[in-house]
């Protein structure tokens, strides 16, 4: 078309908008404004309108993860190192796009690029001697870690006074252990996070526990 638009350029602008202003800013009109065009001009490239736009955001991030995986140094025959590396590459990408976890939770179907990320993890496990039975169980255990994040256990909204450490301190008689945990576990500002509880340190700790346990199960012949 004469304005030089194509689907990739539209989605690139949508990702940049989400990165800059959050997922709520990503509308057909918002993306069009960023590109300096009318919203109607986007429909030729995204006939499904906003649903296709949001699915396209997932596709872009999945493609970035795949590109990061392709650029890795070889991990040899060590399936644990391979899967660990896959999860950490995904996390590097998702830290650049912290809106992805919420977006994934809102989509009605899993995108093909996401399926292939899980298929790659399962392939690494099977190549390393894991059975498909163990692989199935491992997929449940790893969950969203393959995509670089963990679900939030505690996720207070900004301004939610009932969920702040100060409010928890006042509730110490009711939740003494949670109060003590919050006081002890305030995150280092330098530790990247995708949520109130999902820091890099916690992500790598949990990932290591899971992979060690799966490897023990493999050795036991599960």
C-alpha positions, 0 to 999 in steps of 0.5 A, a space after each residue: 500500500 502507498 503508506 508503506 504499512 504491512 502487518 509486521 510494521 503495525 505489530 512492531 508499533 503495537 509492541 512499542 506502544 505496549 512497552 511505552 504505555 502499557 497494554 491498555 494503550 494498545 487499541 487500533 486507534 492508538 497504534 494508528 496514531 503512533 504510525 501517523 495514519 488513520 485507524 481504518 488503514 490498519 484493517 487491511 493488515 489486521 482484518 480481525 481488528 483488536 483480537 488479531 492485534 492482541 494475538 499478534 503481540 503474542 506472536 511477536 514476543 514468541 518470535 523474539 524468544 525463538 530468535 533468542 533460542 536460535 542464538 544460544 551457544 550449544 548446550 550439548 546433551 545436558 537436557 537440564 542445562 538446555 531447558 534451563 537455558 530455554 526458560 532464562 532466554 524466555 525471561 530475558 525477552 519477557 522482562 522487555 515486555 512485562 505486559 505479556 503475562 497479563 495478555 496471555 491470560 486474556 487470550 482465548 486460544 494458545 498461539 502456534 508460536 507458544 506451542 512450539 516453545 513448549 514442544 522445544 522443551 519437551 523435545 530437549 527432555 525426551 532427547 535427554 532420556 525423559 519419557 513422555 509420561 515424565 515430560 507430561 508431568 514436567 509441563 504441568 510443573 514448569 507451567 509458564 516458566 517456559 515463557 519466562 514468568 511465574 504466576 503471582 501468589 500475591 499481586 497487590 494493586 498499586 494503591 491497594 492499602 489492604 495489601 501493602 507491607 504496612 497494612 500487613 504489619 498491622 495484621 500481624 496477629 492474623 497473618 504473622 508468618 506472611 508479615 514476617 516474610 514480607 518484611 524479610 523479602 523486600 526485593 533488591 531494586 536491582 533484581 528484575 521482576 515481573 510482579 510483586 513476587 516474581 523476581 529473577 532470584 525467585 524465578 531461578 530458584 524455583 526453576 532449579 528446584 523443578 529441574 533437579 526434581 524432574 532429573 531425579 524422576 528420570 533417573 528413577 525411570 518415571 
